[in-house]
């Protein structure tokens, strides 16, 4: 068994094949995602570890530590985020997974206050291994929409949302794929306003979104009315499997744009990602359910490297952003 802490040493073809075989595959753990992460070094501090048996890949973890422009947030929110959770072989052994997780925590021990995997598929079969390695399971919802059958997809949309979609279309709102830097800029202006006024959480800078679109890492679907951008959704794509709703702003027709794109491009699942925690009311979850989405209880795994700074940062960052 071999541990790799320099992810650039992994053969990209073997990595891509591993994505096709892994039952825990998500776009966020692909070579394409890694290439995107490292293309915005001013936004992200990227890390990655892997475990191999001979020449065979057995597990990969890729993630990043966001670099916020605000020095206080940058210090107190040093969080290592692993979107999608680890990429694992179906028959990975407990020993191999333990070695992978230990290598991950060793690499990040002094770099991040905490490590968080945001799971987009079930890792319940390995929960005891995560816990043995110091990762606590945190209940958290993910939201999926089945887009394989168009008639069923449309039938499950709540009447009020369908009325909003039809009204927007009647009012001249059309959906286009972003193709210019100005369109991405206009989308970013709307998104940053939403995060500043309502979400109250850190947001990547504009270059993050410009690079995603310029490098064709997925698709940015825009809602435009009289040539003005009124909403949009940034969507990575796991070919043949999943469309992800990463960053969204705007009216109901923007969510419909993602559903329609997934259906037309034979992507059976539109993953709306965050659905909040089970013990708290969450308006965003209620909104997403009105499009026929259903809850997936994939949860998250949390490993805290510094409990004092974690507690201080959780409280402090929210207040800084308000």
Rosetta blueprint (number, residue, H / E / L):
1 X L
2 X E
3 X E
4 X E
5 X L
6 X L
7 X H
8 X H
9 X H
10 X L
11 X L
12 X H
13 X H
14 X H
15 X H
16 X H
17 X H
18 X H
19 X H
20 X H
21 X H
22 X L
23 X L
24 X L
25 X L
26 X L
27 X H
28 X H
29 X H
30 X L
31 X H
32 X H
33 X H
34 X H
35 X H
36 X H
37 X H
38 X H
39 X H
40 X L
41 X L
42 X L
43 X L
44 X E
45 X E
46 X E
47 X E
48 X E
49 X E
50 X E
51 X E
52 X E
53 X E
54 X L
55 X L
56 X E
57 X E
58 X E
59 X E
60 X E
61 X E
62 X E
63 X E
64 X E
65 X E
66 X E
67 X L
68 X L
69 X L
70 X L
71 X H
72 X H
73 X H
74 X H
75 X H
76 X H
77 X L
78 X L
79 X E
80 X E
81 X E
82 X E
83 X E
84 X E
85 X L
86 X L
87 X E
88 X E
89 X L
90 X L
91 X L
92 X L
93 X L
94 X H
95 X H
96 X H
97 X H
98 X H
99 X H
100 X H
101 X H
102 X H
103 X H
104 X H
105 X H
106 X H
107 X H
108 X H
109 X L
110 X L
111 X L
112 X L
113 X L
114 X E
115 X E
116 X E
117 X E
118 X E
119 X E
120 X L
121 X L
122 X L
123 X L
124 X H
125 X H
126 X H
127 X H
128 X H
129 X H
130 X H
131 X H
132 X H
133 X L
134 X L
135 X L
136 X E
137 X E
138 X E
139 X L
140 X L
141 X L
142 X E
143 X E
144 X E
145 X E
146 X E
147 X L
148 X L
149 X L
150 X H
151 X H
152 X H
153 X H
154 X H
155 X H
156 X L
157 X L
158 X L
159 X H
160 X H
161 X H
162 X H
163 X H
164 X H
165 X H
166 X H
167 X H
168 X H
169 X H
170 X H
171 X L
172 X L
173 X L
174 X E
175 X E
176 X E
177 X E
178 X L
179 X L
180 X L
181 X H
182 X H
183 X H
184 X H
185 X H
186 X H
187 X H
188 X H
189 X H
190 X H
191 X H
192 X H
193 X H
194 X H
195 X H
196 X H
197 X H
198 X H
199 X H
200 X L
201 X L
202 X L
203 X L
204 X L
205 X L
206 X H
207 X H
208 X H
209 X H
210 X H
211 X H
212 X H
213 X H
214 X H
215 X L
216 X L
217 X L
218 X E
219 X E
220 X E
221 X E
222 X E
223 X E
224 X E
225 X E
226 X L
227 X L
228 X E
229 X E
230 X E
231 X E
232 X E
233 X E
234 X E
235 X E
236 X E
237 X E
238 X E
239 X L
240 X L
241 X L
242 X E
243 X E
244 X E
245 X L
246 X L
247 X E
248 X E
249 X E
250 X L
251 X L
252 X H
253 X H
254 X H
255 X H
256 X H
257 X H
258 X H
259 X H
260 X H
261 X H
262 X H
263 X H
264 X H
265 X L
266 X L
267 X L
268 X L
269 X E
270 X E
271 X E
272 X E
273 X E
274 X E
275 X L
276 X L
277 X L
278 X L
279 X L
280 X L
281 X L
282 X L
283 X H
284 X H
285 X H
286 X H
287 X H
288 X H
289 X H
290 X L
291 X L
292 X L
293 X L
294 X E
295 X E
296 X E
297 X L
298 X L
299 X L
300 X E
301 X E
302 X E
303 X E
304 X E
305 X L
306 X L
307 X H
308 X H
309 X H
310 X H
311 X H
312 X H
313 X H
314 X H
315 X H
316 X H
317 X H
318 X H
319 X H
320 X H
321 X L
322 X L
